[in-house]
Every structure is written in C-alpha cells, then in structure tokens.
Amino acid sequence: MKLNNMPINFLYILIPISILSCKKDSSTPDIKPTYSAITQKIVDSSDVIVKVFSDTTFQVYDGITETDLNYYNRQGLTTTAFILHVDLKKSNLSLRAATAFNLPAVGALQTVADMASYLDAPYRRVMAGTNGDFFNTTTNIPLGIVYQNGVAVKDTFSNNSDKPQQGLSFLAVLKSGRLFIGDRETDFPVMKDSLWNALGGGVFLVRDHAIVPQLITTITTRTGIGITDNNEIYFLVVDADSFYNSNGIDYADMSEIMKAFGVKDAINVDGGGSSTFVIKNPLANIWQVRDKPEDGAPRAIGTSWLVVATDKP
C-alpha cells in the first residue's frame, strides 16, 4: 500500500505509535548484571562462567563469608559451587586440622559435622568446615600428614603409586600463624618442624600465583583450597549431584577459579562422596551441610578442616 493512498485517520494512528516505539528503543538502558564480589572476580578473571543463574553471599560470622553460585559453565553444563572465604588475619579465627572424635590418632572415620561437634567447646566454636585429605578406604589412614596443634599425629606421606594424583601436597598453619601450602618432596622435609596444624592434599591447582597445567580432565565432585599472600583462605566445593543442578568440575576450571580469587597457592583435596561443605547456620544453632553429597548423605571421612572462633559465647 502506498503512503499517499492511506486514509488520513490511519496516518494519525501510525505516526504516534512510531514515535513511541522510537522513544522506547532509545531509552532502554543497557543493564549490566551485578554479582557478589567473589563471583565478580571469577567473571572478570576467567572464562569458566558463561551465564550466572543465581549468586548469593552472606556472612556466616565476622571474617567468614559464604557464596553460593549456580552457573552455566563453558562445557555447557549447569554447575553449583560453594565458596567459603575466611580472613585469618582476624585474631579470633583459627584453622584446625580435625580427626574423628577429636582424638590425636588416625584410622577412624566421622562426618565433618560430627568432627565439628567433638571439637566445639566454649571459647572454641566451630563456625565452618570442609572435608580434608584423601584416605585409604581399607585402612582409613589419610595419605598425607596430620599435625594437630604442633603434634605430629602422622608425619609421613603414604605410598601413592596407585593414585598418583593424591598424596602430593599439604596445607598447613605454621607455628607463626601463617598459612602455607607445599609439596611432599621438597617443602615438607624443610617445613615439618614449623607445622602447627596440617593435612595432606593432591595436585596443585595454583603455585606461586600461576595456574598449574593439568593432565587429568575428569569432571566430578571436588574440593579445593587456596591461600593468599595476606593470610586469607578460600575453600571451594563443587557438586556433581544431578544433571539439572550440578555436574561437577575438572581441575582446569578449579585452577582458573582459584587464580581469579588471587591466591598464591591452591591444591585439590579429597572429592567425590567425601566432599562436604558445612557451616554453623547464622540463624540457628546447628551445623548445616550446604552441598548435596554424592552418597545422598554426608560421608564419614578421615580428616577435615574446621574454622574456629575463639570469642566468648
């Protein structure tokens, strides 16, 4: 239809609609999504996240922050990650290597929440925790070292020839209070007399601020731990509980996430059904398992890392 043949009344209707449409197009703001500080670091510094579905951050305790992140990863899979950030510069917070029943021994198993209940006491309140080192499922003995408050409960690394990605490293709180991550071959012999609390771990994800290339590409439930130069620590637990909720993570993506946090060093620790993320619920006096364990319920394991607050109750 030619414009000059249109009825006048139709033109009067058409012109305002066109003007309104133009105004709407020109005034539509380009809204950039906002994320929590921790998620923003991952988005800005890595290609791990394609799309964020949900991003929640809250304070578990002064100096302890949890971030729950559900996202679409670059492999095309939905992923749920739980991130715990702890500022150990705060004098009332400490990190403890825990064993079953809070005994100076290895070989027994307990869930992270149960270990927390045995360690918890007045002026020593457990506020959060994750699973610790890999362990032999026949003997229940951890593959790495175990130091508790300066006592060497286990001062050797077990043979890891059948699982070479395990029993390679350790995370420690030194007697000076500083955090340290090292390897079994060169660092442990030099540092063993300086360890206050320590547990073993697996492959390095980040070392000296650089991402460590990975040969293993398996995607599964994993737990990683990274430390910064200024005595802050990040715990990362990624579920692989279902296709629609979370499909797990590989070492490469864990490395990129840890690097985005600005850690100096990071290692992988036990995963699969052992991966556990626990907090003291800030609204209730309970230890709450935040992730979805592969076994359907928290697994009893050999060791755990617990974050302790020493304030008066």
Secondary structure, DSSP 8 states (H G I E B T S, - for coil): --GGGS-HHHHHHHHHHHHHHHHHHHH---------HHHHHHHHH-SSEEEEEEEEEEEEETTEEEEEEEEEETTS-EEEEEEEEEETTSTTEEEEEEEGGG-S--S--B-HHHHHHHH-BTTBEEEEEEE---B-TTT--BSS-EEETTEEEE-S----TTSTTSS-EEEEEETTS-EEEEETTTHHHHHGGGEEEEEEE--EEEETTEE---S----B-EEEEEE-TTSEEEEEEE--SBTTTB--B-HHHHHHHHHHTT-SEEEEE--GGG--EEEE-TTSSSEEE-S--TTSS---BSEEEEEEE-S--
